[in-house]
Amino acid sequence: MSSVEAVRYADLPRAYHVFKWRVLLAFAGFYLFAYLGRFSLYPLAPLVKEDLVLNNVQIAIIWAMLFWGFGLGDVVHGRLSEAFGLRLWVMLGAALTAVFNWATSFAVSPLTMAVPLGLAGFVNAACWAPAMSMISQWWPRSRRGVALGIVGTSAGGAMLVMWTLSGWVGAEWGWRAAFRYLPLITAVMGIAFYLLVRDRPADVGLPEYVEEDEVSATPESIDPERLRGLGPYRVLLGNSRFLLACHVKGLENVVRYGLTTWVAIYYSEVGGLSIESTVLVTILLPVGYLIAPPLSGFISDHFLNSQRRPLVISSCLASAGIIAVIALVPPSNEVLGAALLLAGGVAMGMSPMSTVSVDMGGRRMAGTASGVLDAHGYLYAGAQAIVFGVVLDMAGSPWPIVFLVMAATRLVSAYMIKSVRV
């Protein structure tokens, strides 16, 4: 807690509000470039498969290593950053991301690509949960939907930036150049972020806000002695509602990253599109991810009294229908494919699951809560890569079944989240 007396959010000084926006926009600006060191394989997968002579199972294992590396990083980085410094952890994650992507660029086999890319995922995770904790220090639950909606737009924009730059560099100079040079931008932006922000209001002599919403106030009222060491893990993992939310996030990532893992290959190999046309069609998916989050946050904060559950359910139902249509229409239709991916991205982006974790953890456990929930997401994301890769290779590429399974998981998620009152 701050040594400066906490006050009601409505009574905070103007300097506080200026700095809270500085923290939020600095992270949003940094995160626009964070995916250059994490997800470049999405648009580059056809080139990598051809150069290294990989099948779908091998490319899926590489994806799983990246996802699981990130998930493992999520588990530890949130808690470590709460102990050793939030902005420091983000900067270190950005710098090390560039190092391990550079190593990945020298890959000559599935193994020499999977290992450094998995390590890149592990260190890149330090760019997420610590920042979620930092934003929670400055934004109370009643305003957090909008704040993290802006972060969600940044994440969608990051996918767009990555897809555009990596696809362009890969098409012009090869996939190795994309892995080698683009992540250097991530490192530079991480250093700039470190210099611009501070972890908590007390670090610049400002008061903290008093959390007035019961959902976040309850975990913030826990005895600090219970939150020492591994205490936050025990508290969160002992909360059945939080665990259910974690699995909802996992199923969400089966679809979110299932689409981004496979649509480029699907439209390239099955639809017969060129690498340039594939990029132009599939880039509409991250555009959808970019559009939806701030709208979702605004609706939640201003019309739903900061409730997140109705938007998660709406996202599940809408995306299930859209993905079912993707499964049934021919992938050779570029215009229809682009429209469906845009709509699917918007529907998926309306789900505020990242905000749910911060709300349930409160300021004291926001980093740990965000990391644990996100880790479940990447555990499931890695599993879908392997499962769908095996199905596609072993069962004669049944693409409609893959997409219909994704649609079904959204319906399961809608049923599960009904029990999480947040």
Contacts in CASP RR format, 6 or more apart in sequence:
PFRMAT RR
TARGET T0000
AUTHOR 0000-0000-0000
METHOD contacts of the structure
MODEL  1
MSSVEAVRYADLPRAYHVFKWRVLLAFAGFYLFAYLGRFSLYPLAPLVKE
DLVLNNVQIAIIWAMLFWGFGLGDVVHGRLSEAFGLRLWVMLGAALTAVF
NWATSFAVSPLTMAVPLGLAGFVNAACWAPAMSMISQWWPRSRRGVALGI
VGTSAGGAMLVMWTLSGWVGAEWGWRAAFRYLPLITAVMGIAFYLLVRDR
PADVGLPEYVEEDEVSATPESIDPERLRGLGPYRVLLGNSRFLLACHVKG
LENVVRYGLTTWVAIYYSEVGGLSIESTVLVTILLPVGYLIAPPLSGFIS
DHFLNSQRRPLVISSCLASAGIIAVIALVPPSNEVLGAALLLAGGVAMGM
SPMSTVSVDMGGRRMAGTASGVLDAHGYLYAGAQAIVFGVVLDMAGSPWP
IVFLVMAATRLVSAYMIKSVRV
1 208 0 8 1.000
2 200 0 8 1.000
2 201 0 8 1.000
2 202 0 8 1.000
2 206 0 8 1.000
2 207 0 8 1.000
2 208 0 8 1.000
3 202 0 8 1.000
4 201 0 8 1.000
4 202 0 8 1.000
4 205 0 8 1.000
4 206 0 8 1.000
4 207 0 8 1.000
4 208 0 8 1.000
5 207 0 8 1.000
6 207 0 8 1.000
6 208 0 8 1.000
6 209 0 8 1.000
6 210 0 8 1.000
7 207 0 8 1.000
7 208 0 8 1.000
7 209 0 8 1.000
7 210 0 8 1.000
8 209 0 8 1.000
8 210 0 8 1.000
8 212 0 8 1.000
9 140 0 8 1.000
9 142 0 8 1.000
9 143 0 8 1.000
9 209 0 8 1.000
9 210 0 8 1.000
9 212 0 8 1.000
12 206 0 8 1.000
12 207 0 8 1.000
12 209 0 8 1.000
13 206 0 8 1.000
13 207 0 8 1.000
15 206 0 8 1.000
16 138 0 8 1.000
16 201 0 8 1.000
16 206 0 8 1.000
16 207 0 8 1.000
19 138 0 8 1.000
19 198 0 8 1.000
19 201 0 8 1.000
19 204 0 8 1.000
19 206 0 8 1.000
20 138 0 8 1.000
20 139 0 8 1.000
22 196 0 8 1.000
22 197 0 8 1.000
23 134 0 8 1.000
23 135 0 8 1.000
23 138 0 8 1.000
23 197 0 8 1.000
23 198 0 8 1.000
24 135 0 8 1.000
24 138 0 8 1.000
24 139 0 8 1.000
24 147 0 8 1.000
24 150 0 8 1.000
24 151 0 8 1.000
25 150 0 8 1.000
26 192 0 8 1.000
26 193 0 8 1.000
26 196 0 8 1.000
26 197 0 8 1.000
27 90 0 8 1.000
27 131 0 8 1.000
27 134 0 8 1.000
27 135 0 8 1.000
27 151 0 8 1.000
27 154 0 8 1.000
27 193 0 8 1.000
27 197 0 8 1.000
28 150 0 8 1.000
28 151 0 8 1.000
28 153 0 8 1.000
28 154 0 8 1.000
29 154 0 8 1.000
29 189 0 8 1.000
29 193 0 8 1.000
30 90 0 8 1.000
30 94 0 8 1.000
30 127 0 8 1.000
30 189 0 8 1.000
30 190 0 8 1.000
30 192 0 8 1.000
30 193 0 8 1.000
31 127 0 8 1.000
31 131 0 8 1.000
31 151 0 8 1.000
31 154 0 8 1.000
31 155 0 8 1.000
31 158 0 8 1.000
32 154 0 8 1.000
32 157 0 8 1.000
32 158 0 8 1.000
32 161 0 8 1.000
32 189 0 8 1.000
33 158 0 8 1.000
33 161 0 8 1.000
33 185 0 8 1.000
33 186 0 8 1.000
33 189 0 8 1.000
34 94 0 8 1.000
34 97 0 8 1.000
34 124 0 8 1.000
34 127 0 8 1.000
34 158 0 8 1.000
34 186 0 8 1.000
34 189 0 8 1.000
35 155 0 8 1.000
35 158 0 8 1.000
35 159 0 8 1.000
35 161 0 8 1.000
35 162 0 8 1.000
36 158 0 8 1.000
36 161 0 8 1.000
36 162 0 8 1.000
36 165 0 8 1.000
36 166 0 8 1.000
36 182 0 8 1.000
36 183 0 8 1.000
36 185 0 8 1.000
36 186 0 8 1.000
37 97 0 8 1.000
37 98 0 8 1.000
37 101 0 8 1.000
37 120 0 8 1.000
37 124 0 8 1.000
37 162 0 8 1.000
37 179 0 8 1.000
37 182 0 8 1.000
37 183 0 8 1.000
37 186 0 8 1.000
38 66 0 8 1.000
38 70 0 8 1.000
38 97 0 8 1.000
38 120 0 8 1.000
38 121 0 8 1.000
38 124 0 8 1.000
38 162 0 8 1.000
39 159 0 8 1.000
39 162 0 8 1.000
39 260 0 8 1.000
40 101 0 8 1.000
40 162 0 8 1.000
40 166 0 8 1.000
40 175 0 8 1.000
40 178 0 8 1.000
40 179 0 8 1.000
40 182 0 8 1.000
41 48 0 8 1.000
41 62 0 8 1.000
41 63 0 8 1.000
41 66 0 8 1.000
41 117 0 8 1.000
42 159 0 8 1.000
42 162 0 8 1.000
42 163 0 8 1.000
42 166 0 8 1.000
42 260 0 8 1.000
42 261 0 8 1.000
42 264 0 8 1.000
43 162 0 8 1.000
43 163 0 8 1.000
43 166 0 8 1.000
43 167 0 8 1.000
43 170 0 8 1.000
43 264 0 8 1.000
43 278 0 8 1.000
43 279 0 8 1.000
43 282 0 8 1.000
44 166 0 8 1.000
44 167 0 8 1.000
44 170 0 8 1.000
44 175 0 8 1.000
44 178 0 8 1.000
44 179 0 8 1.000
45 59 0 8 1.000
45 261 0 8 1.000
45 264 0 8 1.000
45 265 0 8 1.000
46 264 0 8 1.000
46 265 0 8 1.000
46 268 0 8 1.000
46 269 0 8 1.000
46 275 0 8 1.000
46 278 0 8 1.000
47 170 0 8 1.000
47 174 0 8 1.000
47 175 0 8 1.000
47 275 0 8 1.000
48 54 0 8 1.000
48 59 0 8 1.000
48 113 0 8 1.000
48 175 0 8 1.000
49 55 0 8 1.000
49 59 0 8 1.000
49 265 0 8 1.000
51 175 0 8 1.000
52 107 0 8 1.000
52 108 0 8 1.000
52 109 0 8 1.000
52 110 0 8 1.000
52 113 0 8 1.000
54 62 0 8 1.000
54 110 0 8 1.000
55 393 0 8 1.000
56 265 0 8 1.000
56 389 0 8 1.000
56 392 0 8 1.000
56 393 0 8 1.000
57 386 0 8 1.000
57 389 0 8 1.000
57 390 0 8 1.000
57 393 0 8 1.000
58 110 0 8 1.000
59 265 0 8 1.000
59 389 0 8 1.000
60 261 0 8 1.000
60 385 0 8 1.000
60 386 0 8 1.000
60 388 0 8 1.000
60 389 0 8 1.000
60 390 0 8 1.000
61 110 0 8 1.000
61 114 0 8 1.000
61 385 0 8 1.000
61 386 0 8 1.000
62 110 0 8 1.000
62 113 0 8 1.000
62 114 0 8 1.000
62 117 0 8 1.000
63 261 0 8 1.000
63 381 0 8 1.000
63 382 0 8 1.000
63 385 0 8 1.000
64 382 0 8 1.000
64 383 0 8 1.000
64 385 0 8 1.000
64 386 0 8 1.000
65 114 0 8 1.000
65 115 0 8 1.000
65 117 0 8 1.000
65 118 0 8 1.000
66 114 0 8 1.000
66 117 0 8 1.000
66 118 0 8 1.000
66 120 0 8 1.000
66 121 0 8 1.000
67 257 0 8 1.000
67 378 0 8 1.000
67 379 0 8 1.000
67 381 0 8 1.000
67 382 0 8 1.000
67 385 0 8 1.000
68 118 0 8 1.000
68 378 0 8 1.000
68 379 0 8 1.000
68 382 0 8 1.000
69 118 0 8 1.000
69 119 0 8 1.000
69 121 0 8 1.000
69 122 0 8 1.000
69 125 0 8 1.000
69 378 0 8 1.000
70 118 0 8 1.000
70 121 0 8 1.000
70 122 0 8 1.000
70 124 0 8 1.000
70 125 0 8 1.000
70 378 0 8 1.000
71 121 0 8 1.000
71 122 0 8 1.000
71 125 0 8 1.000
71 374 0 8 1.000
71 375 0 8 1.000
71 377 0 8 1.000
71 378 0 8 1.000
71 379 0 8 1.000
72 122 0 8 1.000
72 125 0 8 1.000
72 375 0 8 1.000
73 121 0 8 1.000
73 122 0 8 1.000
73 123 0 8 1.000
73 125 0 8 1.000
73 126 0 8 1.000
73 375 0 8 1.000
74 125 0 8 1.000
74 128 0 8 1.000
74 129 0 8 1.000
74 370 0 8 1.000
74 371 0 8 1.000
74 372 0 8 1.000
74 374 0 8 1.000
74 375 0 8 1.000
74 378 0 8 1.000
75 371 0 8 1.000
75 372 0 8 1.000
75 375 0 8 1.000
77 89 0 8 1.000
77 125 0 8 1.000
77 126 0 8 1.000
77 128 0 8 1.000
77 129 0 8 1.000
77 130 0 8 1.000
77 371 0 8 1.000
78 89 0 8 1.000
78 129 0 8 1.000
78 130 0 8 1.000
78 133 0 8 1.000
78 367 0 8 1.000
78 368 0 8 1.000
78 370 0 8 1.000
78 371 0 8 1.000
79 229 0 8 1.000
79 230 0 8 1.000
79 232 0 8 1.000
79 233 0 8 1.000
79 367 0 8 1.000
79 368 0 8 1.000
80 89 0 8 1.000
81 88 0 8 1.000
81 89 0 8 1.000
81 90 0 8 1.000
81 126 0 8 1.000
81 129 0 8 1.000
81 130 0 8 1.000
81 133 0 8 1.000
81 367 0 8 1.000
82 130 0 8 1.000
82 133 0 8 1.000
82 232 0 8 1.000
82 365 0 8 1.000
82 367 0 8 1.000
82 368 0 8 1.000
83 229 0 8 1.000
85 130 0 8 1.000
85 199 0 8 1.000
86 130 0 8 1.000
86 131 0 8 1.000
86 133 0 8 1.000
86 134 0 8 1.000
86 199 0 8 1.000
87 130 0 8 1.000
87 134 0 8 1.000
87 193 0 8 1.000
87 194 0 8 1.000
87 197 0 8 1.000
87 198 0 8 1.000
87 199 0 8 1.000
88 194 0 8 1.000
89 126 0 8 1.000
89 130 0 8 1.000
90 126 0 8 1.000
90 127 0 8 1.000
90 130 0 8 1.000
90 131 0 8 1.000
90 134 0 8 1.000
90 190 0 8 1.000
90 193 0 8 1.000
90 194 0 8 1.000
91 190 0 8 1.000
91 191 0 8 1.000
91 193 0 8 1.000
91 194 0 8 1.000
92 123 0 8 1.000
92 126 0 8 1.000
93 123 0 8 1.000
93 124 0 8 1.000
93 125 0 8 1.000
93 126 0 8 1.000
93 127 0 8 1.000
94 124 0 8 1.000
94 126 0 8 1.000
94 127 0 8 1.000
94 186 0 8 1.000
94 187 0 8 1.000
94 189 0 8 1.000
94 190 0 8 1.000
94 191 0 8 1.000
94 193 0 8 1.000
95 187 0 8 1.000
95 190 0 8 1.000
95 191 0 8 1.000
96 123 0 8 1.000
96 126 0 8 1.000
97 120 0 8 1.000
97 121 0 8 1.000
97 123 0 8 1.000
97 124 0 8 1.000
97 127 0 8 1.000
97 183 0 8 1.000
97 186 0 8 1.000
97 187 0 8 1.000
98 183 0 8 1.000
98 184 0 8 1.000
98 186 0 8 1.000
98 187 0 8 1.000
99 123 0 8 1.000
100 116 0 8 1.000
100 117 0 8 1.000
100 118 0 8 1.000
100 119 0 8 1.000
100 120 0 8 1.000
100 121 0 8 1.000
100 123 0 8 1.000
101 116 0 8 1.000
101 117 0 8 1.000
101 120 0 8 1.000
101 179 0 8 1.000
101 180 0 8 1.000
101 182 0 8 1.000
101 183 0 8 1.000
102 179 0 8 1.000
102 180 0 8 1.000
102 183 0 8 1.000
103 116 0 8 1.000
103 119 0 8 1.000
103 120 0 8 1.000
104 113 0 8 1.000
104 116 0 8 1.000
104 117 0 8 1.000
104 120 0 8 1.000
104 179 0 8 1.000
105 176 0 8 1.000
105 177 0 8 1.000
105 179 0 8 1.000
105 180 0 8 1.000
106 112 0 8 1.000
106 176 0 8 1.000
107 113 0 8 1.000
107 116 0 8 1.000
120 183 0 8 1.000
125 371 0 8 1.000
125 374 0 8 1.000
127 190 0 8 1.000
128 370 0 8 1.000
128 371 0 8 1.000
128 374 0 8 1.000
129 367 0 8 1.000
129 368 0 8 1.000
129 370 0 8 1.000
129 371 0 8 1.000
129 374 0 8 1.000
130 367 0 8 1.000
131 151 0 8 1.000
132 148 0 8 1.000
132 151 0 8 1.000
132 354 0 8 1.000
132 357 0 8 1.000
132 358 0 8 1.000
132 366 0 8 1.000
132 367 0 8 1.000
132 370 0 8 1.000
132 371 0 8 1.000
133 358 0 8 1.000
133 363 0 8 1.000
133 366 0 8 1.000
133 367 0 8 1.000
133 370 0 8 1.000
134 197 0 8 1.000
134 199 0 8 1.000
134 200 0 8 1.000
135 144 0 8 1.000
135 147 0 8 1.000
135 148 0 8 1.000
135 151 0 8 1.000
135 358 0 8 1.000
136 144 0 8 1.000
136 358 0 8 1.000
136 362 0 8 1.000
136 363 0 8 1.000
136 366 0 8 1.000
136 367 0 8 1.000
137 199 0 8 1.000
137 200 0 8 1.000
137 201 0 8 1.000
137 208 0 8 1.000
137 363 0 8 1.000
137 366 0 8 1.000
138 200 0 8 1.000
138 201 0 8 1.000
139 147 0 8 1.000
139 148 0 8 1.000
140 209 0 8 1.000
140 211 0 8 1.000
140 212 0 8 1.000
140 213 0 8 1.000
140 216 0 8 1.000
141 211 0 8 1.000
141 213 0 8 1.000
141 215 0 8 1.000
141 216 0 8 1.000
141 306 0 8 1.000
141 359 0 8 1.000
141 362 0 8 1.000
142 212 0 8 1.000
142 213 0 8 1.000
142 301 0 8 1.000
142 306 0 8 1.000
143 301 0 8 1.000
144 301 0 8 1.000
144 306 0 8 1.000
144 355 0 8 1.000
144 358 0 8 1.000
144 359 0 8 1.000
145 296 0 8 1.000
145 297 0 8 1.000
145 298 0 8 1.000
145 300 0 8 1.000
145 301 0 8 1.000
145 306 0 8 1.000
145 308 0 8 1.000
145 352 0 8 1.000
145 355 0 8 1.000
146 294 0 8 1.000
146 297 0 8 1.000
146 298 0 8 1.000
146 301 0 8 1.000
148 293 0 8 1.000
148 297 0 8 1.000
148 352 0 8 1.000
148 354 0 8 1.000
148 355 0 8 1.000
148 358 0 8 1.000
149 293 0 8 1.000
149 294 0 8 1.000
149 296 0 8 1.000
149 297 0 8 1.000
149 352 0 8 1.000
149 355 0 8 1.000
150 293 0 8 1.000
150 294 0 8 1.000
151 293 0 8 1.000
151 354 0 8 1.000
152 289 0 8 1.000
152 290 0 8 1.000
152 293 0 8 1.000
152 294 0 8 1.000
152 349 0 8 1.000
152 354 0 8 1.000
153 290 0 8 1.000
153 291 0 8 1.000
153 293 0 8 1.000
153 294 0 8 1.000
155 289 0 8 1.000
155 293 0 8 1.000
156 286 0 8 1.000
156 288 0 8 1.000
156 289 0 8 1.000
156 290 0 8 1.000
156 293 0 8 1.000
157 286 0 8 1.000
157 289 0 8 1.000
157 290 0 8 1.000
159 260 0 8 1.000
159 285 0 8 1.000
159 286 0 8 1.000
159 289 0 8 1.000
159 290 0 8 1.000
160 283 0 8 1.000
160 286 0 8 1.000
160 287 0 8 1.000
160 289 0 8 1.000
160 290 0 8 1.000
162 182 0 8 1.000
162 286 0 8 1.000
163 279 0 8 1.000
163 282 0 8 1.000
163 283 0 8 1.000
163 286 0 8 1.000
164 279 0 8 1.000
164 283 0 8 1.000
165 178 0 8 1.000
165 182 0 8 1.000
166 178 0 8 1.000
166 182 0 8 1.000
167 178 0 8 1.000
167 275 0 8 1.000
167 279 0 8 1.000
169 177 0 8 1.000
169 178 0 8 1.000
169 181 0 8 1.000
169 182 0 8 1.000
170 177 0 8 1.000
170 178 0 8 1.000
171 275 0 8 1.000
171 276 0 8 1.000
171 279 0 8 1.000
198 204 0 8 1.000
200 208 0 8 1.000
201 207 0 8 1.000
201 208 0 8 1.000
202 208 0 8 1.000
211 217 0 8 1.000
211 220 0 8 1.000
211 362 0 8 1.000
211 363 0 8 1.000
213 306 0 8 1.000
215 306 0 8 1.000
215 359 0 8 1.000
215 360 0 8 1.000
215 422 0 8 1.000
216 358 0 8 1.000
216 359 0 8 1.000
216 360 0 8 1.000
216 361 0 8 1.000
216 362 0 8 1.000
216 363 0 8 1.000
219 235 0 8 1.000
219 360 0 8 1.000
219 361 0 8 1.000
219 362 0 8 1.000
219 364 0 8 1.000
219 365 0 8 1.000
220 362 0 8 1.000
220 363 0 8 1.000
220 364 0 8 1.000
222 235 0 8 1.000
222 364 0 8 1.000
224 364 0 8 1.000
226 234 0 8 1.000
226 235 0 8 1.000
227 235 0 8 1.000
227 364 0 8 1.000
227 365 0 8 1.000
232 364 0 8 1.000
232 365 0 8 1.000
232 368 0 8 1.000
232 369 0 8 1.000
233 368 0 8 1.000
233 372 0 8 1.000
235 365 0 8 1.000
236 242 0 8 1.000
236 360 0 8 1.000
236 361 0 8 1.000
236 365 0 8 1.000
236 368 0 8 1.000
236 369 0 8 1.000
236 372 0 8 1.000
237 243 0 8 1.000
237 372 0 8 1.000
239 360 0 8 1.000
241 360 0 8 1.000
241 419 0 8 1.000
241 420 0 8 1.000
241 421 0 8 1.000
241 422 0 8 1.000
242 357 0 8 1.000
242 360 0 8 1.000
242 361 0 8 1.000
242 369 0 8 1.000
242 373 0 8 1.000
244 416 0 8 1.000
244 417 0 8 1.000
244 419 0 8 1.000
244 420 0 8 1.000
245 353 0 8 1.000
245 356 0 8 1.000
245 357 0 8 1.000
245 360 0 8 1.000
245 373 0 8 1.000
245 417 0 8 1.000
245 420 0 8 1.000
245 422 0 8 1.000
246 372 0 8 1.000
246 373 0 8 1.000
246 376 0 8 1.000
246 377 0 8 1.000
247 376 0 8 1.000
247 416 0 8 1.000
248 312 0 8 1.000
248 353 0 8 1.000
248 413 0 8 1.000
248 416 0 8 1.000
248 417 0 8 1.000
248 420 0 8 1.000
249 353 0 8 1.000
249 357 0 8 1.000
249 373 0 8 1.000
249 374 0 8 1.000
249 376 0 8 1.000
249 377 0 8 1.000
249 380 0 8 1.000
250 376 0 8 1.000
250 377 0 8 1.000
250 379 0 8 1.000
250 380 0 8 1.000
250 381 0 8 1.000
251 380 0 8 1.000
251 409 0 8 1.000
251 410 0 8 1.000
251 412 0 8 1.000
251 413 0 8 1.000
251 416 0 8 1.000
252 348 0 8 1.000
252 351 0 8 1.000
252 353 0 8 1.000
252 377 0 8 1.000
252 410 0 8 1.000
252 413 0 8 1.000
253 377 0 8 1.000
253 378 0 8 1.000
253 380 0 8 1.000
253 381 0 8 1.000
253 384 0 8 1.000
254 380 0 8 1.000
254 381 0 8 1.000
254 383 0 8 1.000
254 384 0 8 1.000
254 406 0 8 1.000
254 409 0 8 1.000
255 319 0 8 1.000
255 323 0 8 1.000
255 348 0 8 1.000
255 406 0 8 1.000
255 407 0 8 1.000
255 409 0 8 1.000
255 410 0 8 1.000
256 348 0 8 1.000
256 381 0 8 1.000
257 381 0 8 1.000
257 382 0 8 1.000
257 384 0 8 1.000
257 385 0 8 1.000
258 381 0 8 1.000
258 384 0 8 1.000
258 385 0 8 1.000
258 388 0 8 1.000
258 406 0 8 1.000
259 285 0 8 1.000
259 323 0 8 1.000
259 341 0 8 1.000
259 344 0 8 1.000
259 345 0 8 1.000
259 348 0 8 1.000
259 406 0 8 1.000
260 285 0 8 1.000
260 286 0 8 1.000
261 381 0 8 1.000
261 384 0 8 1.000
261 385 0 8 1.000
261 388 0 8 1.000
262 388 0 8 1.000
262 392 0 8 1.000
262 402 0 8 1.000
263 282 0 8 1.000
263 285 0 8 1.000
263 341 0 8 1.000
264 278 0 8 1.000
264 279 0 8 1.000
264 282 0 8 1.000
266 331 0 8 1.000
266 399 0 8 1.000
267 273 0 8 1.000
267 277 0 8 1.000
267 278 0 8 1.000
267 281 0 8 1.000
267 282 0 8 1.000
267 331 0 8 1.000
267 337 0 8 1.000
268 274 0 8 1.000
268 275 0 8 1.000
268 278 0 8 1.000
270 331 0 8 1.000
270 397 0 8 1.000
270 399 0 8 1.000
271 330 0 8 1.000
271 331 0 8 1.000
271 332 0 8 1.000
272 331 0 8 1.000
272 332 0 8 1.000
273 281 0 8 1.000
273 331 0 8 1.000
273 332 0 8 1.000
273 334 0 8 1.000
277 334 0 8 1.000
280 334 0 8 1.000
280 338 0 8 1.000
281 334 0 8 1.000
281 337 0 8 1.000
281 338 0 8 1.000
281 341 0 8 1.000
282 341 0 8 1.000
284 337 0 8 1.000
284 338 0 8 1.000
284 339 0 8 1.000
284 341 0 8 1.000
284 342 0 8 1.000
284 345 0 8 1.000
285 341 0 8 1.000
285 342 0 8 1.000
285 344 0 8 1.000
285 345 0 8 1.000
286 345 0 8 1.000
287 342 0 8 1.000
287 345 0 8 1.000
288 342 0 8 1.000
288 343 0 8 1.000
288 344 0 8 1.000
288 345 0 8 1.000
288 346 0 8 1.000
288 348 0 8 1.000
288 349 0 8 1.000
289 345 0 8 1.000
289 348 0 8 1.000
289 349 0 8 1.000
291 345 0 8 1.000
291 346 0 8 1.000
291 349 0 8 1.000
292 345 0 8 1.000
292 346 0 8 1.000
292 347 0 8 1.000
292 348 0 8 1.000
292 349 0 8 1.000
292 350 0 8 1.000
293 349 0 8 1.000
293 350 0 8 1.000
293 352 0 8 1.000
295 350 0 8 1.000
296 311 0 8 1.000
296 315 0 8 1.000
296 349 0 8 1.000
296 350 0 8 1.000
296 351 0 8 1.000
296 352 0 8 1.000
297 311 0 8 1.000
297 352 0 8 1.000
297 355 0 8 1.000
299 311 0 8 1.000
300 306 0 8 1.000
300 307 0 8 1.000
300 308 0 8 1.000
300 311 0 8 1.000
300 352 0 8 1.000
300 355 0 8 1.000
304 310 0 8 1.000
304 311 0 8 1.000
306 359 0 8 1.000
307 422 0 8 1.000
308 352 0 8 1.000
308 353 0 8 1.000
308 355 0 8 1.000
308 356 0 8 1.000
308 359 0 8 1.000
308 422 0 8 1.000
309 417 0 8 1.000
309 418 0 8 1.000
309 420 0 8 1.000
309 421 0 8 1.000
309 422 0 8 1.000
311 350 0 8 1.000
311 351 0 8 1.000
311 352 0 8 1.000
312 351 0 8 1.000
312 352 0 8 1.000
312 353 0 8 1.000
312 356 0 8 1.000
312 413 0 8 1.000
312 414 0 8 1.000
312 417 0 8 1.000
313 414 0 8 1.000
313 417 0 8 1.000
313 418 0 8 1.000
314 350 0 8 1.000
315 347 0 8 1.000
315 348 0 8 1.000
315 349 0 8 1.000
315 350 0 8 1.000
315 351 0 8 1.000
315 410 0 8 1.000
316 351 0 8 1.000
316 410 0 8 1.000
316 411 0 8 1.000
316 413 0 8 1.000
316 414 0 8 1.000
316 417 0 8 1.000
317 410 0 8 1.000
317 411 0 8 1.000
317 414 0 8 1.000
318 344 0 8 1.000
318 347 0 8 1.000
318 350 0 8 1.000
319 344 0 8 1.000
319 345 0 8 1.000
319 347 0 8 1.000
319 348 0 8 1.000
319 407 0 8 1.000
319 410 0 8 1.000
320 407 0 8 1.000
320 408 0 8 1.000
320 410 0 8 1.000
320 411 0 8 1.000
320 414 0 8 1.000
321 407 0 8 1.000
321 410 0 8 1.000
322 340 0 8 1.000
322 343 0 8 1.000
322 344 0 8 1.000
322 347 0 8 1.000
323 344 0 8 1.000
323 403 0 8 1.000
323 404 0 8 1.000
323 406 0 8 1.000
323 407 0 8 1.000
323 410 0 8 1.000
324 403 0 8 1.000
324 404 0 8 1.000
324 407 0 8 1.000
325 340 0 8 1.000
326 337 0 8 1.000
326 340 0 8 1.000
326 341 0 8 1.000
326 403 0 8 1.000
327 399 0 8 1.000
327 400 0 8 1.000
327 401 0 8 1.000
327 402 0 8 1.000
327 403 0 8 1.000
327 404 0 8 1.000
327 407 0 8 1.000
328 400 0 8 1.000
329 336 0 8 1.000
329 337 0 8 1.000
329 340 0 8 1.000
331 337 0 8 1.000
331 399 0 8 1.000
353 373 0 8 1.000
354 370 0 8 1.000
354 373 0 8 1.000
354 374 0 8 1.000
356 373 0 8 1.000
356 420 0 8 1.000
356 422 0 8 1.000
357 366 0 8 1.000
357 369 0 8 1.000
357 370 0 8 1.000
357 371 0 8 1.000
357 372 0 8 1.000
357 373 0 8 1.000
357 374 0 8 1.000
358 366 0 8 1.000
358 367 0 8 1.000
358 369 0 8 1.000
358 370 0 8 1.000
359 422 0 8 1.000
360 369 0 8 1.000
360 422 0 8 1.000
361 368 0 8 1.000
361 369 0 8 1.000
362 369 0 8 1.000
388 402 0 8 1.000
388 405 0 8 1.000
391 398 0 8 1.000
391 401 0 8 1.000
391 402 0 8 1.000
392 398 0 8 1.000
392 399 0 8 1.000
392 402 0 8 1.000
395 401 0 8 1.000
END
